[in-house]
Amino acid sequence: MKVKKIIDIDETILTKLKLLSAFDDKSVKSIMEKAVKFYVEYKEKERLKALSEEEREDLGLLLLMQQSDREETVTRDEIMNALD
């Protein structure tokens, strides 16, 4: 999903973005996207570190459950055999 926004950027920051853009041979837009992506990932990691062990386990289980195939079914016998 793409969201187009007009944002005000301080002239000093814009100048630095333009310099980075020239050095990296990339557009200012791609530099900004990369910076935002980096910041979001950093904040996610920071938040994960703040979770307790139990909360991390719960989150891991939730992520695994989201990846599972909901169309796949097992019989009651298969479940009981796996529990033995």
Backbone as numpy.savetxt, mean C-alpha at the origin, in Angstrom:
# Nx Ny Nz CAx CAy CAz Cx Cy Cz
-7.97 3.77 -10.31 -8.80 4.95 -10.31 -7.92 6.19 -10.31
-8.18 7.07 -11.22 -7.41 8.30 -11.30 -8.25 9.45 -10.79
-7.62 10.26 -9.96 -8.27 11.45 -9.44 -7.43 12.64 -9.87
-8.04 13.56 -10.53 -7.30 14.74 -10.98 -7.62 15.88 -10.03
-6.58 16.43 -9.42 -6.73 17.51 -8.46 -5.79 18.65 -8.83
-6.23 19.84 -8.57 -5.37 21.00 -8.71 -4.92 21.36 -7.30
-3.61 21.40 -7.11 -3.07 21.68 -5.78 -2.12 22.87 -5.84
-2.06 23.60 -4.75 -1.11 24.70 -4.63 0.18 24.14 -4.05
1.28 24.44 -4.74 2.59 24.00 -4.27 3.46 25.23 -4.10
4.13 25.29 -2.97 5.05 26.39 -2.69 6.07 26.49 -3.83
6.41 27.71 -4.21 7.35 27.93 -5.32 8.70 27.26 -5.08
9.17 27.27 -3.84 10.47 26.65 -3.52 10.42 25.16 -3.78
9.33 24.53 -3.34 9.17 23.09 -3.56 9.03 22.80 -5.05
8.27 23.62 -5.75 8.08 23.42 -7.19 9.41 23.51 -7.94
10.25 24.47 -7.55 11.57 24.61 -8.17 12.40 23.35 -7.93
12.37 22.85 -6.70 13.11 21.62 -6.38 12.56 20.44 -7.16
11.24 20.37 -7.30 10.64 19.29 -8.10 11.09 19.37 -9.55
11.17 20.57 -10.08 11.61 20.74 -11.47 13.06 20.33 -11.64
13.90 20.65 -10.65 15.31 20.24 -10.71 15.42 18.71 -10.66
14.69 18.10 -9.72 14.70 16.63 -9.65 14.21 16.02 -10.96
13.19 16.63 -11.51 12.64 16.17 -12.77 13.70 16.20 -13.87
14.47 17.27 -13.93 15.52 17.39 -14.95 16.64 16.39 -14.71
17.04 16.22 -13.44 18.13 15.28 -13.13 17.73 13.83 -13.42
16.50 13.49 -13.10 16.02 12.11 -13.29 15.41 11.87 -14.66
15.30 12.91 -15.46 14.68 12.82 -16.78 13.27 12.22 -16.68
12.52 12.73 -15.71 11.13 12.31 -15.50 10.27 13.55 -15.37
8.97 13.37 -15.51 8.07 14.50 -15.37 7.89 14.86 -13.90
7.51 16.10 -13.65 7.24 16.55 -12.29 6.12 15.68 -11.70
5.14 15.37 -12.53 4.02 14.53 -12.08 4.52 13.18 -11.59
5.41 12.54 -12.33 5.89 11.22 -11.91 6.74 11.31 -10.64
7.50 12.40 -10.50 8.29 12.61 -9.28 7.35 12.75 -8.08
6.29 13.53 -8.24 5.32 13.73 -7.16 4.60 12.42 -6.82
4.23 11.66 -7.85 3.56 10.37 -7.61 4.48 9.44 -6.83
5.75 9.41 -7.21 6.73 8.57 -6.52 6.88 8.99 -5.07
6.92 10.30 -4.82 7.05 10.82 -3.46 5.83 10.47 -2.62
4.65 10.60 -3.18 3.43 10.27 -2.45 3.38 8.78 -2.15
3.74 7.96 -3.14 3.76 6.51 -2.93 4.73 6.14 -1.81
5.92 6.74 -1.83 6.92 6.49 -0.79 6.37 6.86 0.58
5.72 8.02 0.68 5.19 8.49 1.95 4.09 7.57 2.47
3.21 7.15 1.59 2.12 6.25 2.00 2.68 4.93 2.50
3.66 4.36 1.78 4.28 3.11 2.21 4.99 3.28 3.55
5.66 4.41 3.74 6.34 4.70 5.00 5.33 4.74 6.15
4.21 5.42 5.94 3.20 5.53 6.99 2.57 4.16 7.29
2.38 3.33 6.25 1.83 1.98 6.46 2.78 1.16 7.33
4.08 1.23 7.03 5.07 0.49 7.82 5.12 1.00 9.25
5.05 2.32 9.39 5.05 2.92 10.72 3.85 2.44 11.53
2.72 2.38 10.88 1.49 1.93 11.56 1.57 0.44 11.92
2.15 -0.36 11.03 2.30 -1.79 11.30 3.21 -2.03 12.51
4.26 -1.23 12.62 5.17 -1.37 13.75 4.48 -1.07 15.07
3.46 -0.22 15.03 2.75 0.17 16.24 1.73 -0.88 16.69
1.44 -1.86 15.81 0.46 -2.89 16.16 1.05 -3.89 17.14
0.19 -4.45 17.96 0.62 -5.53 18.85 0.79 -6.80 18.02
1.43 -7.81 18.60 1.64 -9.08 17.90 0.31 -9.70 17.49
-0.67 -9.65 18.39 -1.99 -10.22 18.09 -2.67 -9.47 16.94
-2.54 -8.15 16.94 -3.14 -7.35 15.87 -2.47 -7.65 14.53
-1.15 -7.87 14.54 -0.44 -8.23 13.30 -0.90 -9.58 12.77
-1.08 -10.54 13.69 -1.58 -11.85 13.29 -2.97 -11.75 12.70
-3.82 -10.94 13.32 -5.19 -10.75 12.82 -5.16 -10.13 11.42
-4.31 -9.14 11.24 -4.19 -8.49 9.93 -3.68 -9.47 8.88
-2.69 -10.27 9.25 -2.17 -11.28 8.32 -3.24 -12.27 7.92
-4.04 -12.71 8.89 -5.13 -13.64 8.59 -6.16 -12.99 7.68
-6.49 -11.73 7.94 -7.43 -11.01 7.08 -6.92 -10.93 5.64
-5.64 -10.61 5.49 -5.06 -10.53 4.14 -5.09 -11.88 3.43
-4.80 -12.94 4.16 -4.88 -14.29 3.57 -6.30 -14.64 3.17
-7.24 -14.28 4.02 -8.65 -14.57 3.71 -9.11 -13.81 2.47
-8.61 -12.60 2.27 -8.98 -11.82 1.09 -8.43 -12.43 -0.19
-7.32 -13.18 -0.08 -6.71 -13.79 -1.25 -7.33 -15.14 -1.59
-8.11 -15.67 -0.70 -8.64 -17.02 -0.90 -9.68 -17.04 -2.02
-9.82 -18.20 -2.60 -10.80 -18.42 -3.66 -12.14 -18.73 -3.01
-13.09 -17.86 -3.14 -14.39 -18.03 -2.48 -15.28 -19.04 -3.19
-14.89 -19.41 -4.39 -15.67 -20.40 -5.14 -15.28 -21.83 -4.77
-14.09 -21.98 -4.19 -13.61 -23.30 -3.83 -14.30 -23.77 -2.56
-14.79 -24.99 -2.58 -15.48 -25.54 -1.40 -14.82 -26.85 -0.98
-14.99 -27.18 0.27 -14.51 -28.46 0.79 -15.66 -29.13 1.51
-15.54 -30.45 1.61 -16.59 -31.19 2.30 -16.33 -31.19 3.81
-17.34 -31.54 4.55 -17.23 -31.63 6.00 -16.16 -32.66 6.38
-16.13 -33.78 5.65 -15.14 -34.82 5.92 -13.71 -34.31 5.73
-13.48 -33.51 4.70 -12.14 -32.96 4.47 -11.71 -32.06 5.63
-12.64 -31.28 6.15 -12.32 -30.41 7.29 -12.01 -31.25 8.51
-12.83 -32.27 8.77 -12.63 -33.11 9.95 -11.30 -33.86 9.85
-10.96 -34.34 8.66 -9.69 -35.03 8.46 -8.50 -34.10 8.67
-8.62 -32.84 8.26 -7.55 -31.88 8.44 -7.36 -31.55 9.92
-8.43 -31.61 10.71 -8.35 -31.30 12.12 -7.75 -32.42 12.95
-7.76 -33.62 12.41 -7.22 -34.78 13.14 -5.73 -34.80 13.20
